[in-house]
Amino acid sequence: MKKNVIVGQSGGPTAVINCSLAGVYATSLELGLGKVYGMRNGIQGLLERRYVNMCDHIRDDFDVELLKRTPSSFLGSCRYKLPHPDQNKAIFAKIFGILDELDIGYFFYNGGNDSMDTIHKLSTYGERVNSPIRFLGVPKTIDNDLAVTDHSPGFGSAAKYVATTTKELILDAQVYNNGAVTIIEAMGRNTGWLTASAALAKGPDSIGPDLIYLPEVAFDMDKFLDNVAKVSRDHSPVIVVSEGIKLADGRYISELGRENIGSDSFGHIQLTGTASYLAQQVRNKLGAKVRAIEFATIQRCASHLQSAVDAAEAFAVGQAAVQAAAKGETNRVIIINRLSSRPYAFETCAMEIEKMANIEKHVPTEWITPSGDYVTQDYIDYALPLIQGEVAPFFVNGMPRHILLK
């Protein structure tokens, strides 16, 4: 089917999301599918008729390589909740009208859970109106909470950053043997996959973090303070917590003592300040010197610490999405199957998107220690292969060179 391609990026960016974009772009040209359009700021930008011809901005193989080494979302992103087709048919009619104007035959959306929901809704409407457009989801998320797939592109590089930076902070903390406490806050709203990666810092040259707290286990403040007191007796401890840890009653720690908490279009409340709140509790109850460090957005786009495995897989899922669409598949998402951990090997395949959309994957209970404050070797064996290898940036005048959409 000689039709044009359109691709968009949605949700939070990652260090390798542009590798997936490169996979879609390069494979579309390789298969001769037609023009490749890029949505500016995802589905929201498409509704506003903001799009570009990718060939005007990615002109040769070097640009593709530069794109793969550029962090964040090249096309821009959005957090736009598409309604169900039964609730607002006008929006879908407008989207499909724009797609028809551009002679689109292949639609790719690169994002997380909410983005997969968008693909599912578009595909459902397309089926109702007998549209020939094929809709494919290209997964990404540093949270690693997408169901069905073994893991998600973006997670490996973010995990490499969290583990590396935690290791460096541990060395910093050991300079003074004064019992000072460092509390690190990593991303993870309802799942602790990324926070748990701090455990990868432990090795022959690092004691690793002392305590790790994930959202999968209800947080007990009294138990936490007791544990901090214990690990502070003989050195200066480093503790890592997910931004989304919650009390047994369901309240996020970051909610405590805060008013007027904002939320996004999907109803997700803003999570920030977990480490700061816990640091204040430690100061008040234990009288210790405490430093709170929030990795915040820097942990998701650190392309200077790209995992080579992650970058290769991110490109592969973009490539596989185009190949699947060219074969006639639609309403599918590309997943990663792990074939082996030692040596590491994987394959990609297309899966019905309803098996992923709006389903959250949690760290298995058996991968968390019975005490609820660390992870087991099973998690280490799972995550360690995903942070292997490095992709060196192209440096110019001592700084990494990136490609920007002007």
Backbone torsions as a table, in degrees:
resi	resn	phi	psi	omega
1	MET	NA	111.7	-179.0
2	LYS	-82.6	90.1	-179.5
3	LYS	-136.0	163.8	180.0
4	ASN	-83.1	165.0	-176.8
5	VAL	-115.3	143.8	169.4
6	ILE	-133.5	140.2	-176.9
7	VAL	-136.3	143.6	178.8
8	GLY	-138.7	160.1	177.3
9	GLN	-120.8	143.9	-174.1
10	SER	-146.0	156.0	179.4
11	GLY	77.2	-166.7	-178.0
12	GLY	-67.5	141.0	179.4
13	PRO	-74.4	170.0	176.4
14	THR	-139.3	176.8	178.1
15	ALA	-74.1	-17.0	-175.1
16	VAL	-127.4	10.8	-178.6
17	ILE	-61.6	-31.6	178.6
18	ASN	-74.4	-17.2	171.8
19	CYS	-65.6	-39.2	177.0
20	SER	-67.4	-39.4	176.4
21	LEU	-61.6	-41.9	177.2
22	ALA	-62.8	-37.5	178.1
23	GLY	-64.0	-42.4	177.6
24	VAL	-65.1	-47.5	-175.9
25	TYR	-64.1	-52.9	-175.9
26	ALA	-64.2	-38.9	-178.0
27	THR	-72.9	-35.6	176.3
28	SER	-61.1	-42.6	178.2
29	LEU	-68.5	-39.8	-179.4
30	GLU	-61.3	-38.1	-178.6
31	LEU	-87.9	-3.3	177.8
32	GLY	65.3	42.7	-175.8
33	LEU	-79.6	-13.6	-178.7
34	GLY	123.6	-163.6	178.4
35	LYS	-65.4	149.6	177.3
36	VAL	-115.0	109.6	177.9
37	TYR	-95.6	148.0	175.2
38	GLY	-118.1	128.4	176.1
39	MET	-73.8	132.3	172.1
40	ARG	-83.4	118.5	-179.4
41	ASN	63.0	44.7	169.2
42	GLY	62.4	-151.5	-175.5
43	ILE	-64.2	-29.4	177.9
44	GLN	-65.4	-42.2	177.3
45	GLY	-66.7	-36.3	177.9
46	LEU	-62.1	-41.6	177.9
47	LEU	-61.3	-26.3	178.9
48	GLU	-95.9	11.2	178.9
49	ARG	59.3	37.8	177.1
50	ARG	-106.6	108.8	179.9
51	TYR	-153.5	164.1	-179.1
52	VAL	-133.5	156.7	170.1
53	ASN	-85.8	114.3	-174.5
54	MET	-59.3	-30.7	-178.9
55	CYS	-63.6	-21.9	178.1
56	ASP	-76.0	-13.7	-173.7
57	HIS	-121.9	-27.9	175.8
58	ILE	-114.1	97.7	-165.8
59	ARG	-98.0	-22.1	-176.3
60	ASP	-153.3	-178.2	-177.5
61	ASP	-63.2	-34.2	178.6
62	PHE	-64.7	-40.8	177.2
63	ASP	-61.2	-37.5	177.5
64	VAL	-62.9	-43.9	179.0
65	GLU	-65.7	-37.7	177.5
66	LEU	-66.4	-39.6	177.0
67	LEU	-59.8	-42.1	-179.5
68	LYS	-64.8	-23.5	-179.3
69	ARG	-99.8	4.6	-179.4
70	THR	-96.8	124.1	-179.8
71	PRO	-77.6	172.9	178.5
72	SER	69.4	-173.9	-174.3
73	SER	-98.1	109.9	-177.1
74	PHE	-54.8	-40.0	-177.1
75	LEU	-88.7	-2.7	-173.6
76	GLY	84.1	166.6	-174.3
77	SER	-135.7	-179.5	176.4
78	CYS	-158.3	164.9	170.7
79	ARG	-127.4	73.2	-174.0
80	TYR	-109.7	121.6	-179.2
81	LYS	-88.9	109.3	178.1
82	LEU	-76.1	129.0	-179.5
83	PRO	-70.4	169.9	175.2
84	HIS	-72.3	144.9	-179.7
85	PRO	-52.9	-30.8	-179.6
86	ASP	-72.5	-20.0	-176.6
87	GLN	-89.8	-32.6	-176.6
88	ASN	-151.8	82.8	-179.2
89	LYS	-68.5	-24.5	-176.9
90	ALA	-63.1	-39.7	179.5
91	ILE	-62.6	-43.6	-179.4
92	PHE	-67.8	-38.9	177.5
93	ALA	-62.0	-38.6	179.0
94	LYS	-66.4	-46.0	179.8
95	ILE	-59.4	-48.2	-177.6
96	PHE	-69.3	-28.4	175.0
97	GLY	-65.3	-42.8	178.4
98	ILE	-65.4	-42.1	179.7
99	LEU	-63.2	-38.8	178.4
100	ASP	-67.2	-38.2	177.9
101	GLU	-60.2	-36.3	-178.5
102	LEU	-87.7	0.6	-179.3
103	ASP	56.9	48.0	-177.8
104	ILE	-82.5	132.7	174.2
105	GLY	-116.7	-14.8	-175.5
106	TYR	-138.1	125.8	-176.1
107	PHE	-122.6	121.3	-179.7
108	PHE	-122.0	133.0	-179.6
109	TYR	-127.6	122.6	-174.3
110	ASN	-104.0	109.7	-178.0
111	GLY	-174.4	-164.4	-177.9
112	GLY	-100.3	-147.1	-173.3
113	ASN	-59.0	-46.8	-178.4
114	ASP	-66.1	-33.3	178.6
115	SER	-68.9	-36.2	177.4
116	MET	-67.5	-32.4	175.0
117	ASP	-64.0	-39.1	177.6
118	THR	-61.8	-45.8	178.1
119	ILE	-60.0	-42.8	-178.8
120	HIS	-62.8	-42.1	-179.8
121	LYS	-67.8	-41.4	178.4
122	LEU	-64.2	-42.0	179.5
123	SER	-65.7	-39.8	178.5
124	THR	-61.6	-45.6	178.6
125	TYR	-66.2	-41.4	179.5
126	GLY	-59.0	-38.2	177.9
127	GLU	-65.8	-38.2	-178.8
128	ARG	-64.7	-36.9	-176.1
129	VAL	-99.9	12.9	178.2
130	ASN	57.5	40.3	177.5
131	SER	-77.6	139.3	178.3
132	PRO	-82.8	-2.2	-176.4
133	ILE	-66.9	137.4	179.4
134	ARG	-103.5	129.7	-174.7
135	PHE	-112.3	124.2	-179.0
136	LEU	-129.6	137.4	176.0
137	GLY	-94.1	135.1	176.7
138	VAL	-114.6	108.0	-169.4
139	PRO	-76.5	149.8	169.7
140	LYS	-160.2	146.0	166.8
141	THR	178.3	132.1	175.4
142	ILE	-70.9	-20.6	-178.4
143	ASP	-72.3	-19.7	178.6
144	ASN	58.7	31.9	-174.3
145	ASP	-104.3	13.0	178.2
146	LEU	-78.4	133.4	-178.2
147	ALA	-72.0	164.3	173.0
148	VAL	76.6	-53.8	-178.3
149	THR	-70.3	147.3	179.2
150	ASP	-60.0	-41.2	177.3
151	HIS	-161.2	172.5	-173.9
152	SER	-116.4	139.1	172.9
153	PRO	-56.3	138.5	-175.6
154	GLY	106.4	-32.6	-178.4
155	PHE	-67.4	-45.4	-175.3
156	GLY	-59.1	-43.5	-179.8
157	SER	-70.2	-40.6	177.6
158	ALA	-64.5	-40.1	178.0
159	ALA	-63.7	-39.4	178.2
160	LYS	-62.3	-40.6	178.5
161	TYR	-66.3	-47.6	-178.4
162	VAL	-61.3	-45.5	-178.9
163	ALA	-65.3	-44.0	-178.7
164	THR	-64.3	-47.2	-177.4
165	THR	-69.2	-37.4	175.8
166	THR	-60.9	-42.9	179.2
167	LYS	-60.2	-42.5	179.1
168	GLU	-67.3	-37.9	178.5
169	LEU	-68.5	-32.5	176.4
170	ILE	-63.1	-44.3	177.3
171	LEU	-61.8	-39.9	177.9
172	ASP	-62.7	-41.9	-177.2
173	ALA	-66.0	-28.0	-176.1
174	GLN	-81.8	-3.1	-179.8
175	VAL	-60.7	-42.8	179.8
176	TYR	-113.8	123.2	-179.8
177	ASN	-90.1	66.1	-175.2
178	ASN	-118.2	10.3	178.2
179	GLY	75.3	11.2	178.6
180	ALA	-65.0	144.7	-175.0
181	VAL	-107.8	133.6	174.0
182	THR	-114.1	124.9	178.4
183	ILE	-115.4	118.9	-178.8
184	ILE	-102.7	134.8	176.8
185	GLU	-109.8	120.4	178.0
186	ALA	-111.1	162.2	-179.0
187	MET	-70.8	155.6	180.0
188	GLY	146.3	96.1	-175.9
189	ARG	-70.9	-57.2	-177.6
190	ASN	-121.9	-3.7	179.4
191	THR	-132.0	152.5	-173.1
192	GLY	-109.9	20.0	-177.1
193	TRP	-54.4	-47.4	-175.8
194	LEU	-72.4	-44.7	178.5
195	THR	-58.3	-39.9	-179.1
196	ALA	-61.4	-24.9	-177.7
197	SER	-65.6	-14.5	175.1
198	ALA	-59.4	-26.0	178.9
199	ALA	-63.9	-21.4	179.2
200	LEU	-68.3	-12.9	177.8
201	ALA	-70.3	-20.7	-177.7
202	LYS	-73.5	132.1	-179.4
203	GLY	-173.3	-168.5	-177.3
204	PRO	-63.0	-20.1	-179.5
205	ASP	-114.2	15.3	-179.7
206	SER	-156.2	136.3	177.8
207	ILE	-76.5	-13.3	-179.1
208	GLY	76.7	172.5	177.8
209	PRO	-65.9	151.8	-178.5
210	ASP	-80.1	-38.1	-177.2
211	LEU	-141.0	145.3	176.9
212	ILE	-135.0	127.9	-178.5
213	TYR	-121.2	127.2	-176.3
214	LEU	-115.3	157.3	179.1
215	PRO	-66.2	-18.9	-178.1
216	GLU	-66.8	-17.0	-179.3
217	VAL	-118.6	130.1	178.9
218	ALA	-59.0	133.8	-176.1
219	PHE	-85.4	131.0	179.0
220	ASP	-113.5	111.0	-174.3
221	MET	-63.2	-43.3	-179.0
222	ASP	-63.7	-43.0	178.3
223	LYS	-64.2	-39.3	177.9
224	PHE	-59.9	-48.1	-178.5
225	LEU	-64.5	-37.4	176.2
226	ASP	-62.9	-43.6	-180.0
227	ASN	-64.9	-39.9	178.3
228	VAL	-63.0	-42.1	178.8
229	ALA	-60.7	-39.3	-178.5
230	LYS	-68.3	-47.2	-175.7
231	VAL	-75.6	-11.0	-179.5
232	SER	-88.2	-4.6	-172.6
233	ARG	-69.7	-34.8	-173.7
234	ASP	-121.4	-1.6	176.6
235	HIS	-163.1	-178.0	179.8
236	SER	-97.2	104.9	-171.0
237	PRO	-78.4	155.2	173.1
238	VAL	-120.6	126.3	-176.5
239	ILE	-121.4	137.9	-178.9
240	VAL	-119.4	130.3	-178.5
241	VAL	-129.4	148.2	171.9
242	SER	-75.8	145.1	177.0
243	GLU	-60.5	-24.0	-174.1
244	GLY	-101.5	18.4	177.4
245	ILE	-63.4	143.5	-172.7
246	LYS	-130.4	153.8	172.3
247	LEU	-74.8	169.7	-179.3
248	ALA	-61.3	-26.3	179.9
249	ASP	-84.4	3.2	175.3
250	GLY	95.5	-6.2	-179.9
251	ARG	-77.7	133.6	174.3
252	TYR	-68.0	143.5	176.0
253	ILE	-59.2	-35.8	-178.7
254	SER	-66.8	-16.7	178.3
255	GLU	-78.0	-24.4	-172.6
256	LEU	-66.4	127.2	178.5
257	GLY	77.2	7.6	179.8
258	ARG	-112.9	149.1	176.4
259	GLU	-125.4	159.3	177.0
260	ASN	53.7	53.6	179.9
261	ILE	-77.1	125.7	-179.0
262	GLY	-79.3	164.9	177.1
263	SER	-143.7	160.5	-180.0
264	ASP	-93.1	-173.1	-175.3
265	SER	-67.5	-15.8	178.9
266	PHE	-94.9	2.1	179.3
267	GLY	84.6	10.6	178.6
268	HIS	-80.7	120.2	178.6
269	ILE	-72.7	152.1	-179.1
270	GLN	-71.6	125.8	179.5
271	LEU	-107.3	116.9	176.0
272	THR	-163.4	150.9	176.3
273	GLY	92.7	7.3	179.7
274	THR	-60.8	-49.6	-179.4
275	ALA	-63.7	-39.6	179.9
276	SER	-63.3	-41.9	179.4
277	TYR	-64.7	-44.1	180.0
278	LEU	-65.7	-37.4	178.0
279	ALA	-61.0	-40.8	178.8
280	GLN	-64.6	-38.2	177.8
281	GLN	-65.0	-40.5	178.7
282	VAL	-64.9	-42.0	177.8
283	ARG	-61.1	-46.0	-175.9
284	ASN	-67.7	-41.7	-172.6
285	LYS	-90.2	-33.0	-174.5
286	LEU	-111.4	-13.3	179.7
287	GLY	67.6	20.9	-177.3
288	ALA	-87.3	158.3	170.4
289	LYS	-79.1	128.8	-173.6
290	VAL	-133.9	140.5	173.7
291	ARG	-121.8	129.7	175.9
292	ALA	-104.0	129.2	-179.3
293	ILE	-125.1	119.6	-180.0
294	GLU	-105.4	113.6	179.9
295	PHE	-63.8	-31.6	175.7
296	ALA	50.6	-142.7	-172.1
297	THR	-73.4	-17.2	-176.5
298	ILE	-63.0	-26.6	-176.2
299	GLN	-72.4	-18.0	-173.5
300	ARG	-95.3	-16.0	-173.6
301	CYS	-127.7	28.2	-178.0
302	ALA	-83.0	80.7	-175.2
303	SER	-69.7	-17.7	176.7
304	HIS	-70.5	-11.3	174.6
305	LEU	-120.0	33.3	175.7
306	GLN	-56.9	133.3	169.9
307	SER	-79.5	130.9	179.7
308	ALA	-63.5	-37.2	176.6
309	VAL	-62.4	-45.7	-179.2
310	ASP	-62.3	-44.6	-179.3
311	ALA	-63.1	-42.0	179.7
312	ALA	-65.5	-40.3	-179.9
313	GLU	-70.0	-37.4	178.8
314	ALA	-62.0	-43.7	176.5
315	PHE	-63.6	-41.5	-175.7
316	ALA	-63.8	-37.5	-179.3
317	VAL	-71.3	-33.9	174.3
318	GLY	-65.5	-43.6	177.9
319	GLN	-61.5	-45.9	-177.5
320	ALA	-65.6	-34.2	179.1
321	ALA	-62.5	-44.2	179.6
322	VAL	-65.8	-42.3	179.8
323	GLN	-62.6	-40.7	179.4
324	ALA	-66.5	-43.3	179.5
325	ALA	-63.9	-40.0	179.7
326	ALA	-63.6	-24.8	178.8
327	LYS	-87.5	-2.1	176.4
328	GLY	105.2	3.2	-177.8
329	GLU	-81.2	149.0	177.7
330	THR	-151.2	165.4	-176.7
331	ASN	55.2	41.1	-178.6
332	ARG	-126.2	159.0	172.9
333	VAL	-129.1	144.5	179.1
334	ILE	-84.7	130.0	178.2
335	ILE	-118.8	164.4	178.6
336	ILE	-110.2	124.8	173.1
337	ASN	-103.7	129.7	176.2
338	ARG	-84.9	122.2	179.3
339	LEU	-90.7	-32.5	-178.2
340	SER	-162.2	146.7	175.3
341	SER	-97.3	-29.5	-179.3
342	ARG	-137.9	98.4	-4.2
343	PRO	-73.6	157.2	-177.3
344	TYR	-73.6	134.1	176.8
345	ALA	-149.6	147.8	-178.7
346	PHE	-143.9	167.2	171.4
347	GLU	-140.5	158.9	175.7
348	THR	-111.2	151.0	173.2
349	CYS	-153.8	161.2	-179.0
350	ALA	-93.8	133.3	-177.4
351	MET	-126.3	149.3	176.2
352	GLU	-56.5	128.1	-170.6
353	ILE	-68.1	-25.6	179.6
354	GLU	-65.4	-16.8	177.6
355	LYS	-78.2	-11.8	178.9
356	MET	-112.9	-41.4	-171.9
357	ALA	-56.8	129.7	174.5
358	ASN	63.6	22.9	176.1
359	ILE	-118.5	128.6	-176.5
360	GLU	-101.8	133.7	178.2
361	LYS	-102.1	125.2	-176.9
362	HIS	-104.4	158.2	172.4
363	VAL	-61.6	126.7	-179.0
364	PRO	-57.1	139.5	-178.8
365	THR	-56.0	-37.3	-177.8
366	GLU	-71.7	-9.4	176.4
367	TRP	-92.1	1.9	177.3
368	ILE	-112.5	136.2	-177.9
369	THR	-61.7	151.6	179.7
370	PRO	-54.7	-29.6	179.5
371	SER	-75.6	-13.1	176.3
372	GLY	76.9	14.2	-175.8
373	ASP	-126.3	23.2	175.8
374	TYR	-168.1	176.4	177.4
375	VAL	-115.7	161.0	-176.7
376	THR	-92.2	176.7	178.2
377	GLN	-63.2	-27.2	178.2
378	ASP	-59.4	-40.4	177.7
379	TYR	-66.2	-43.5	179.5
380	ILE	-57.7	-46.5	-179.4
381	ASP	-63.4	-31.9	178.6
382	TYR	-72.8	-46.9	-170.0
383	ALA	-85.6	-31.6	-172.4
384	LEU	-57.5	-41.8	179.5
385	PRO	-63.3	-22.0	-173.2
386	LEU	-81.9	-11.7	-179.6
387	ILE	-105.2	10.4	-173.8
388	GLN	-77.1	142.8	175.0
389	GLY	81.4	158.8	-179.3
390	GLU	-130.3	148.6	174.1
391	VAL	-114.9	109.7	-175.8
392	ALA	-71.8	132.8	173.9
393	PRO	-66.2	161.8	170.2
394	PHE	-87.3	112.8	-176.5
395	PHE	-93.7	136.0	174.9
396	VAL	-131.7	122.7	-177.4
397	ASN	54.6	36.7	175.3
398	GLY	82.4	0.0	-178.6
399	MET	-123.1	145.7	177.8
400	PRO	-64.9	136.9	179.1
401	ARG	-95.5	132.9	179.2
402	HIS	-121.7	167.6	176.0
403	ILE	-112.2	134.9	-176.1
404	LEU	-120.6	149.1	176.2
405	LEU	-87.9	111.1	-175.1
406	LYS	-92.1	NA	NA
